[in-house]
């Protein structure tokens, strides 16, 4: 039986109360924004439209940057290439397919997934489609390349390895999913020999990229509670792999775990619910909890360094990093800067009232932000 996907964003989930049909307060009511002494200025460099946005279903169509080019798409299949410096449109094409995944831009190609289970490789030069490949179901996670392959995770729990040159399938791996999952899937992390993939069953798997066979498997989260919602344990973020071979994995209703990547042996763990991808900067690991609280942890031990509750209930995006600051969007369309060392709010700018649902893209002190309605703005930290 195919899993049923929970459509509402769980950070803002409201339940209907009894027969009366009245709404109950959300578990994490949005924190009201308060004044602060800003020490960083966000200055707009350019602003353009990138189509019709993420659509009513808020598909996670995050933009991507490669060199001096920025790429964005909308849910209808309009694809855009902009000059990242000045916002000039280099080209615009209609793919004539409904885009549903974040974009990945690397080595002259652009990769994306669709609602009808296609994966496209598009030329960064002119937007022409180099190849199309079919995978078992809708793709919400950005396809992930290594040197030879493109690793794609689809919503039915399948990992498919495609040849980057041709799109031909090399292998596939199928995980068994529970009856109810978060809307969205984990995004795999791949290097040449291995792919690390997390699933809605709470398990993390390391796959051999030569054959797709599992090399090790670890349970990150254990389902608890009576209802299907209480038993959600999705690994909905992307595993973060560091150059020294550590792997950091978040889970919903579960734990944050640090593992030794080659064998999957746990290094440390702490109870923490998150459906976001964390980031590692130096010796620090930054995590967004399900509630919207931001935590800074010591990457070697998991010990808490600081926490910030300014964005609790505001559905912050996964964190990005720019010029010593953590960068977040929120459901009201604000862009927030938090100092990575102190955890203090240092900058804020309203981008668009439609909200910001995908992680900003950063390069140096420059931030590219896509709002839910397709507004694309580039700002510099000063």
N, C-alpha and C positions, 0 to 999 in steps of 0.2 A: 504494500500500500504506500502511495506517495505521501510524503509529509505535507502537513498543512502549515503555511507560513503566516506568522502573526504580523498583520499588516501595519498596525499602529506602531509608532515609535514608542518603545516601552518607557523611555525616560519621561514622556508626557502622557502616559496611559491614564485614561479615566474610565471607570467602570460604571455601568448603569445600575442605579439603586432600585431594587425591587420592582414592583408593578408601577410605581409612580413615574418611573423614567427620569428621575432627577439625577444630575451628575454628582458624584462624590468628588471631594477634593483630590487632586492628584497626589501620589505618594510623596513627590518632591515639588511643592509649589515653587514657582519661579521666584528667585531672590530679586528684590528690587535693586536696581543699580544705584549705587551711592557715589557721592563726589569723592575725589581723591586728588592728591597733588601729583599731576602728571609730570614725569621727567623725560618722556619720549614723545615726539611729535610724529604723527602720521600725515604725510603730505601726498596728495593724489598726483600721480604722474600721468595717467591717462585712464579713460573709461570708455568702454565700447559695449555693444550688445552682442551676445553670442546665442542668437536664436530664441527658442521658446522655453528655455530653462529645463528644469528637472521633471516637470509634469506633476499631475496631482498625486501620483504615487511616490514622488520625491526619489527618483532613481539616483543612485550615488555616482553621478557622471562627473567625477572630479577632473579638472583640467590637468595637463602635463606640460612640462617645459623641457626642451633639449637644446642646449646652447643658447642662441639668441632667438629661438622660436618658441611661441606659446600656442598650445592647441587646446581647443574646447569644442564640446558638442552639446546638442540638446536631445531631448527624448524622442524627437521625431526623426532624427538622423541627419540634421544639418551639422556639418563639420567645418571648423574654422581654423585657420592658421594666422597668427598675429606676429608682428615684430614685437619681441618682448620689451624692447627699449622704448619705442614710441607708440605702439598700438596700431600701426598701419596694418591693414588686412592684406595678407599675402595671397590668400586664396580662400574660397568658400565652395564647398561641394555638398550636394544632397546625396547621401548614401542610399536613400530609399529603403532603409531598414530602421526599426525602432531601437535606438541605442539604449543600453541599460547599465553598462559598467563604467567604472573609471577608465581613463585613458592611460596608456603607457607609451612613452616616446623614448626611443633609443636607436642609435646607429642608423639614422636615416629612415627609420620605419616608425609607424604609429599603430598600436594594437588596441582593439576594443572588442567588447562582446555585446550581443543583442538579446532582446526579449524572446526571440524565436530560436535561440540556441545556435547562432552563428558566431564565428570569430573572424574578424577581418584584419588583414595586414594592409596598411595604407601607406603610400609613399609620402614622406614629409615634404618632398619637393613640390608636388603639384596636387596632392590629394587623390591620386588615382589608386584604385584598389589592386594590390598585387596578387592577393589570393583570398579566398573565402574557405572556411572549413566548418563542418558541422560537429557540434558536441551534443550530449544527450538532452540538455535542457537550458533554460535561461541562465545567462551569465551576469552576475552582479559584481563580482570581484575583478579588479584589473588583471588582465593576463600578465604573467611574469616570465621574462626571458632569462635564459642562461646563454652560453655561447652557441649551442646548437638547437635548443628546443624552446618552445613557448609552452608554459605550464598554465592550464586553465582549470579553474574550479567552478563547477556549475551547481545550481541550487539543489539538485537531486543527490548530492554527495559524491559526484564523480570528479576525479582528477584526470585530465586528459593531457598527454604530452604530444604537441604538434611539432613537426619539423619547421624551423624558422624560415627556411628558404622556400619551401613548397606548400606548407600547411598540411602535409600528409600526417596521419596519426601514427605515432610510434608505440604508444602503450596507453592503457587506462587503468585506473584503480577505482573501485566502488566501495564507499563506506555505507553502513547501515544507519539510517537516521531515525530519530523518534517521530511520533505522529505530529507533534507541534514544535516548531522552531521559530527563532527570531526571523524577521524579514531581513534577508541578507545572508551572506555566507562569509566564512573566513577567507582571507586572501593568502595563498601559499607563498612561501619564501623559497627561492631556488638558487642553488649554486651549481657548478658543473656536475659534481658527482651525486648530489642529494637534493631532494625537495622535502620541505617540512610543511605539513598541512594539518590544520585543525578543523574539527567537525562539530556539528550540533549534538553529537552524542557525548561530548566532553572529552574526546580523545585526540591526542596529537600523534601523528604518524610521520616517520622518516622513510622516504621512498628512494630506492636505487634508481637513478635516472637512466640506467642502461636497460632496465626491464620493467620498472614500475612495481617491483616487489618490495614489501615493507622490510626494512632493516631493524627497526624497533618501533614500539608503540607504547605510549604512556597515557594513563587516565589522569587528566588535569582536574576535572570537576566531576562530582558524583551527584546524580539527581536525587533530590529530597523533597518531601512534601506530598500532599495528596492530589492536588490538581495538576493538570498538564502545564499550566503557567508556572506554578511553583517549582516544577521539575525541569524547567528550561536550564540547560547548562552549556549553551552554545559557546564555542570558541570563535567569536565573530570578528575578532581583530586579525591582524597579521603577526605571525611570530617574528620577533626582532632578533636577528643574528649579528653578533659583534665579531670584529676581526680576530679576537682571541678565542673564539669558539664557544661563547655563551649564547644561550637561547632564552628569550623572555617571552612568556605567553600569558595572556589574560583570558578570563572566562567569565561568563555571565552566571550569577548565583554560585560562584565557585571560588577559585583561587588565582592569585598571580604567582607564577612559578618560574624560577630560574633553573635552567638545566645545562648540563654539559652536552654540547650538540652531537658529538660523534657517537655517543652511547645512550643519550637520553637520561643520564643519571641526574636526579634532582640535586641542586646546590642549596637552594632555600625556597621557601614558599610562605605566603601569608594569605589569610582569608580576605578576599576582596572581589567585588562584583564589578565587571567592566565589559563592555562590548566594543571598546575602542582599541586602536593600535597604539601602544606606548612608544616613546622614543628614548634613546640613550644619547646623552651628551656628556662626554668625559666620564666622570665617575658617578654620574647621576642618572637615574631612571625616572622618567616623568609619566604619570598614569592619570587618566581621567576615570573616576569611578562612575558607576551607573547613575549615581545621584547628581553628578556634575561637579563634585569636589575634585580639586586638582591636588595630587600628591607628588612630592619629590622624595625619592628613596635612594639610599646608598645602593649602587648597583651590585656591590660585592656581598652585601648582607641582607638587603631588604629593609634595613632600619629606616624609619621615617626621619626625613630632614626638615621638611615643612609641609604644611597643608594650606590650601586656600579655598574658602567656601563662597567666594564672591559670585561664582557662576552656578551655584547649586540650583537645580531645577530649570536652568536656562538652556539645556540641551547643547552644551558646547560640542564642537567638532573634536575629532582627534587632534592632538597638538602638532603644530609645526614649530620650527625654530629659525629665528632670524636675529642677528646682531645681539646675541646674548639674551634674547627674550623668547618666551613661549608665546605662540600665536594661536588664537582660537576665534572661530565665528560662533554666533549663537542664533537662537530661533527668532529673535527680533531683528536680526540683520546687523548686529554690532560686531565689530572686530576688536578684540581685546589683546593687550600685551601684558604679560606678567614677567617680571624679572626672574630669570632662571635661578639665581643664587639666593635671593631673599624671599621669593614667593609673593612679593608685593605687586599690586596692579600699578602699571606705570604708563599705560596709554590706552586710548579707546577712540573709535570712530564709527559712526553709523554709515553702513554701506547701502542697504536697501531694506525696506520694510517687509519684503517677501521672505526674509530670513536667509541664513547661511547654513546649509546642511552638509557641505563637503569640506574636507580639510583644505586650507589655503596652501598654495604652492610658493615656496620661498627660494631666493637665491641672493646670498649676501644680505644686504639690508633691504632688499626689494621683496614685496609681498603681492602675489596675484590672488584675488578673491573672486570666486564665482557665487553670485547670489542665486536663490532658488528660481527666480524669474528669468535668468539668463544674463543679468547685468554682470559684466566682467570689469573689475576695477583693479588697477595696479597702484600701489602706494609705496613710498619710501619711508623708512624710519630715520628720523633726524634728531 
